[in-house]
Amino acid sequence: MYPTISHLIYDLFGIQIPLPIQTFGFWVAVSFIVSALIISKELKRKEFEGKIKSIKIKLTRGKKLSNLEIFSGLLFGFLIGFKGFEALGHYSELVANPQEFILSSRGSLLGGIFFSLLSLYLRWNENKKQRLENPKEEEKIVHPYQLTGNMILIAAISGILGAKIFHNLENIDDFLADPIGQLFAFSGLTFYGGLISGALAVIVYARKHKIEIKHLIDSFSPALILAYGIGRIGCHMSGDGDWGIENLKSKPEWLSIFPDWIWSYNYPNNVLTYNKYQESVLNGKMTEISDCAGTFFDPYCYQLTNPVFPTPIYEFIMSLLIFAFLWKIRKKINIPGCLFFLYLIFNGLERFFIEKIRVNNEYSFLGGVTQAEIISVILITLGIAGIFFVYFNNKSKNINENSKYE
């Protein structure tokens, strides 16, 4: 496993390059970039086909910087300098634990002041060049695909917040024991929490810009399942605990063409042995790796005592298959919203069945179910109901339109 990108580079090329980039975070970033490209492509296609329209927004050209713009420039510059100068002077500590370093109160006051003044100067100087004695109001045409970056950013921020909330609800005992630590830890994210909160935030933003919601969610659907699969690569490569239950059975003959880790894996050098679950070593779930101490992988010198199902790999494969299917049929479905509801059904089915061999906390009611199983059933139900709704709604709309010409 590769807790950071530095470990991956070392394993591939034998070069030690200390970088403050965690493997899971890297793949999450990749998933957002890929999603943005796919969504932008789909929005362009739908606008070309006349299904969604561009909008006009009013802008004032040549006005002075507002107090809010001045304040935000000072604040942003201060934060960059405050943390940036501290990172330069203590780079090894940043590499060792980037989230703890970034979220701590430590920083360079002089660096913060310097960068805040520099930021204000650059912004003021740029504004002075464009300033007019009589500012003019102009209308600008904005295409929906041009808003993709904003929507991805909104989805990322709100999604992470939602993922943290749902994770802490799922692990309420850990949260009550250390609420501050659990809230600000970068680890511990629940996908469905991110999906629900991110979707709601993007829909609110889209309605503000008068984008047809049904076509918007259809455009997002293939990208969402692919992003989920790419994120699971990060889970697997970092060994963040999203693995399956213990699997001590022999690999089936029909899997003989694949490497052994496709069937069961010990996740050596996984990130959890250092970041959160040292107690796992004490109760026998983790075993120390011999000849690891003092190497570049120290202190990640542990692996699972018993191999488990590598469920992130299974989810990655299933996500690719679902993406390929949705991508192939997207132009053949003429009912807006239908593709999104199909996505909900496939997403719910994939997650529901993977939960059967995946490690997760269970709620005691209904004989023991996980949060993901509950939400999966809800998503499948919403997907089926949604398809019927948009189908009959579209049918009724067509009947009403035809009746006008009779």
C-alpha positions in Angstrom: 0.0 0.0 0.0 1.0 3.6 -0.5 -0.1 6.0 2.3 1.3 8.9 0.3 2.3 9.6 -3.3 5.9 9.6 -2.1 5.6 5.9 -1.2 4.2 5.2 -4.7 7.1 7.0 -6.4 9.6 5.2 -4.2 8.1 1.8 -5.0 8.1 2.4 -8.7 11.4 4.3 -9.2 13.3 3.8 -6.0 13.5 7.6 -5.5 12.6 9.3 -2.2 10.8 12.5 -2.9 9.0 13.8 0.3 5.6 15.2 -0.9 2.7 16.2 1.4 0.2 14.4 -0.9 -1.8 11.5 0.5 -2.7 8.8 -2.0 -6.4 8.8 -1.2 -6.6 12.6 -1.6 -4.7 12.4 -4.9 -7.3 10.0 -6.4 -10.2 12.0 -5.1 -8.7 15.0 -6.9 -8.4 12.9 -10.1 -12.0 11.8 -9.7 -13.2 15.5 -9.6 -11.1 16.4 -12.6 -12.4 13.5 -14.7 -16.0 14.3 -13.5 -15.6 17.9 -14.6 -14.5 16.9 -18.1 -17.4 14.5 -18.6 -20.0 16.8 -17.2 -18.7 19.7 -19.3 -18.9 17.5 -22.4 -22.5 16.4 -21.6 -23.7 20.0 -21.0 -22.2 21.1 -24.3 -24.0 18.3 -26.1 -27.3 19.1 -24.4 -27.0 22.8 -25.2 -26.2 21.9 -28.8 -29.3 19.7 -29.0 -31.4 22.6 -27.5 -32.3 20.8 -24.3 -30.7 23.4 -22.1 -30.1 27.1 -22.8 -27.4 29.7 -22.0 -28.3 32.5 -19.7 -27.6 36.2 -19.5 -26.0 37.8 -16.5 -25.4 41.4 -15.7 -21.9 42.6 -14.9 -20.6 46.0 -13.9 -17.4 46.8 -15.7 -14.9 49.4 -14.4 -16.1 49.7 -10.8 -13.8 50.0 -7.8 -13.0 47.1 -5.5 -15.7 46.6 -2.9 -15.0 46.3 0.8 -15.9 42.6 0.6 -13.4 42.1 -2.2 -10.7 44.0 -0.2 -11.4 41.9 2.9 -11.4 38.6 1.1 -8.1 39.4 -0.7 -6.5 40.3 2.6 -7.9 37.2 4.3 -6.9 34.8 1.5 -3.4 36.3 1.2 -2.9 36.1 5.0 -3.9 32.4 5.1 -1.5 31.5 2.3 1.4 33.4 3.8 0.6 32.2 7.3 0.7 28.5 6.4 3.1 28.8 3.5 6.0 30.3 5.3 5.5 27.9 8.2 5.5 25.0 5.7 8.7 26.1 4.1 10.4 26.2 7.5 9.0 22.9 8.8 8.5 21.0 5.6 9.3 17.6 7.1 6.5 18.0 9.6 4.1 19.0 6.8 5.0 15.8 4.9 4.6 13.6 8.0 1.1 14.7 8.8 -0.3 17.3 6.3 -3.9 17.4 7.7 -2.7 18.0 11.3 -0.2 20.6 10.1 -2.8 22.5 8.0 -5.6 22.4 10.5 -3.4 23.4 13.5 -3.1 27.0 14.7 0.6 27.2 13.9 1.9 29.5 11.2 4.1 32.5 10.4 2.5 35.9 11.4 5.0 37.8 9.4 4.4 35.6 6.3 0.7 36.1 6.7 1.0 39.9 6.9 3.4 40.0 3.9 1.2 37.9 1.6 -2.0 39.7 2.6 -0.5 43.1 1.7 1.0 41.6 -1.5 -2.4 40.1 -2.5 -4.2 43.4 -1.9 -1.6 45.3 -3.9 -1.8 43.0 -6.9 -5.6 43.0 -6.8 -5.8 46.8 -6.4 -3.2 47.4 -9.2 -5.2 45.1 -11.6 -8.4 46.8 -10.7 -6.9 50.2 -11.3 -6.0 49.3 -14.9 -9.6 48.3 -15.6 -11.4 51.1 -13.6 -13.7 53.5 -15.4 -14.8 57.0 -14.4 -18.4 55.9 -15.1 -18.7 52.1 -14.6 -20.9 50.4 -17.3 -23.4 47.6 -16.9 -23.0 44.9 -19.4 -24.8 41.6 -20.2 -22.8 38.5 -20.6 -23.9 35.2 -22.1 -22.9 32.2 -19.9 -23.2 28.7 -21.2 -24.1 26.0 -18.7 -20.8 24.1 -19.4 -18.9 27.2 -18.3 -20.3 26.7 -14.8 -19.0 23.2 -14.5 -16.0 24.3 -12.4 -18.2 26.2 -9.9 -20.6 23.2 -9.6 -17.7 20.8 -9.0 -16.2 23.1 -6.3 -19.6 23.5 -4.6 -20.1 19.7 -4.8 -16.7 19.1 -3.3 -17.0 21.4 -0.4 -20.6 20.5 0.5 -19.9 16.8 -0.3 -17.0 16.6 2.2 -19.1 18.3 4.9 -21.9 15.9 4.3 -19.6 12.9 4.2 -18.1 13.9 7.5 -21.6 14.3 9.1 -22.8 10.9 7.8 -19.6 9.2 8.9 -19.9 10.6 12.4 -23.5 9.5 12.6 -22.4 6.0 11.6 -19.6 6.0 14.1 -21.3 8.0 16.9 -19.2 6.4 19.7 -15.9 7.6 18.2 -17.5 11.1 17.7 -18.6 11.3 21.3 -15.2 10.2 22.5 -13.4 12.9 20.4 -15.8 15.3 18.7 -13.2 17.9 17.7 -10.7 15.3 16.4 -13.4 13.5 14.4 -14.8 16.6 12.8 -11.4 17.9 11.6 -9.8 14.6 10.7 -9.4 14.2 6.9 -10.1 10.5 7.2 -13.5 9.1 7.7 -15.8 10.1 4.8 -19.1 8.4 3.9 -19.9 8.4 0.2 -23.7 8.7 0.5 -23.4 11.7 2.8 -21.3 13.4 0.2 -23.6 12.4 -2.6 -26.8 13.7 -0.9 -25.4 17.0 0.4 -23.4 17.7 -2.8 -26.4 17.0 -5.0 -28.6 19.4 -3.0 -26.0 22.2 -3.1 -25.5 21.8 -6.8 -29.3 21.8 -7.5 -29.7 25.0 -5.6 -26.9 26.6 -7.6 -28.3 25.4 -10.9 -31.8 26.7 -10.1 -30.3 30.1 -9.4 -28.8 30.0 -12.9 -32.0 28.7 -14.5 -30.5 25.4 -15.7 -33.0 22.6 -16.3 -32.6 20.3 -13.4 -33.6 17.1 -15.1 -31.1 17.5 -17.9 -28.4 18.6 -15.3 -28.8 15.5 -13.2 -28.7 13.3 -16.3 -25.4 15.0 -17.3 -24.0 14.3 -13.9 -25.0 10.6 -13.7 -22.2 8.9 -15.7 -19.6 11.1 -14.1 -20.8 10.4 -10.6 -20.5 6.6 -10.9 -17.1 6.9 -12.6 -15.8 9.3 -9.9 -17.0 6.9 -7.3 -14.9 4.1 -8.9 -11.8 6.3 -9.2 -12.2 7.2 -5.5 -12.2 3.5 -4.7 -8.8 3.2 -6.3 -7.6 5.6 -3.7 -9.2 3.5 -1.0 -7.4 0.4 -2.2 -4.0 2.0 -2.8 -3.9 3.7 0.5 -5.5 0.9 2.5 -7.9 3.2 4.3 -10.1 0.5 5.8 -12.8 0.3 3.2 -12.0 -3.4 2.7 -14.0 -6.5 3.1 -14.5 -9.1 5.7 -11.9 -11.8 6.4 -11.4 -14.2 3.5 -9.4 -17.3 4.4 -10.9 -19.5 1.6 -8.7 -20.7 -1.3 -8.9 -18.7 -4.5 -11.4 -20.3 -7.0 -10.0 -22.0 -10.1 -11.8 -19.5 -12.4 -9.8 -16.7 -10.9 -6.5 -18.4 -11.5 -5.5 -16.0 -14.3 -5.7 -13.1 -11.9 -3.2 -12.3 -9.1 -3.9 -13.6 -5.6 -4.7 -10.1 -4.2 -7.8 -10.0 -6.4 -9.3 -12.7 -4.1 -7.8 -11.9 -0.7 -5.3 -9.3 0.5 -3.5 -8.3 3.7 -3.0 -4.6 2.8 0.6 -4.2 3.9 1.7 -0.7 4.9 -1.9 0.5 5.0 -2.5 4.0 6.2 -4.8 3.0 9.1 -2.0 1.4 11.1 -0.5 4.8 11.6 -3.3 7.3 11.4 -6.1 5.8 13.5 -6.1 2.2 14.5 -3.0 1.4 16.5 -5.3 -0.4 18.8 -5.8 -3.0 16.0 -2.3 -4.1 16.6 -3.1 -4.9 20.3 -6.2 -6.9 19.5 -4.5 -9.0 16.8 -6.0 -7.6 13.7 -2.7 -6.0 12.6 0.7 -7.7 12.5 4.0 -6.0 12.2 5.9 -6.4 9.0 9.4 -7.8 9.4 12.4 -5.8 8.0 10.2 -2.7 7.6 11.4 -0.6 10.6 13.8 2.1 9.5 12.8 1.9 5.9 11.0 4.5 3.8 7.7 2.9 4.8 8.2 3.3 8.5 6.0 3.9 10.5 3.4 2.2 8.2 5.0 -1.2 9.1 1.9 -3.3 9.6 -0.5 -5.4 7.7 -3.8 -7.3 8.4 -3.2 -10.5 10.3 -5.8 -12.3 8.1 -6.5 -11.4 4.5 -9.8 -9.8 3.5 -11.8 -9.3 0.3 -10.4 -6.3 -1.6 -13.8 -4.8 -2.0 -12.5 -1.4 -3.3 -11.3 -3.2 -6.4 -14.7 -4.9 -6.9 -16.4 -1.6 -6.6 -14.0 0.0 -9.1 -14.8 -2.7 -11.6 -18.6 -2.5 -11.1 -18.5 1.3 -11.3 -16.6 1.0 -14.7 -19.3 -1.3 -16.0 -22.2 0.9 -14.8 -20.4 3.9 -16.3 -20.0 2.2 -19.6 -23.7 1.2 -19.7 -24.9 4.7 -18.8 -22.6 6.3 -21.3 -23.7 4.0 -24.1 -27.4 4.6 -23.6 -27.4 8.3 -22.6 -28.2 9.5 -26.2 -30.9 6.9 -26.6 -33.0 8.0 -23.6 -35.3 10.9 -24.6 -37.1 11.3 -21.2 -35.3 13.9 -19.0 -34.3 12.6 -15.6 -34.6 8.9 -16.6 -30.8 8.4 -16.8 -30.3 9.8 -13.3 -32.9 7.5 -11.8 -31.2 4.6 -13.6 -28.0 5.7 -11.9 -29.7 5.7 -8.5 -30.9 2.1 -9.1 -27.5 0.8 -10.2 -25.6 2.7 -7.5 -27.9 1.3 -4.8 -27.7 -2.2 -6.1 -23.9 -2.1 -6.3 -23.5 -0.8 -2.8 -26.2 -3.0 -1.3 -24.6 -6.2 -2.5 -21.0 -5.2 -1.8 -22.0 -4.5 1.9 -22.5 -8.3 2.3 -18.7 -8.8 2.2 -17.6 -5.4 3.4 -16.6 -4.3 6.9 -19.0 -1.7 8.2 -20.7 -0.7 11.5 -24.2 -2.1 11.8 -27.3 -0.7 13.4 -29.0 -3.2 15.8 -32.6 -3.0 14.3 -33.9 -5.2 11.5 -31.4 -7.9 12.5 -28.4 -5.7 11.9 -28.1 -3.4 8.9 -25.5 -0.8 7.8 -26.2 2.8 7.0 -25.1 2.2 3.4 -27.7 -0.7 3.1 -30.5 1.5 4.4 -29.6 4.4 2.0 -29.1 1.8 -0.9 -32.6 0.6 -0.5 -33.9 4.2 -0.4 -32.0 5.0 -3.6 -33.3 1.9 -5.4 -36.8 2.8 -4.4 -36.4 6.4 -5.4 -34.9 5.3 -8.7 -37.8 3.0 -9.6 -40.4 5.5 -8.5 -38.5 8.3 -10.3 -38.5 6.4 -13.6 -42.3 5.8 -13.4 -42.8 9.5 -12.5 -40.8 11.0 -15.3 -42.2 8.5 -17.8 -45.9 9.2 -17.0 -45.1 12.9 -16.6 -43.5 13.0 -20.0 -46.4 11.0 -21.5 -48.9 13.3 -20.1 -47.0 16.4 -21.4 -46.9 14.9 -24.9 -50.6 14.2 -24.8 -51.4 17.8 -23.7 -49.1 19.2 -26.4 -50.7 17.1 -29.1 -54.2 18.1 -28.0 -53.4 21.7 -28.7 -53.1 21.0 -32.4 -56.3 18.9 -32.7 
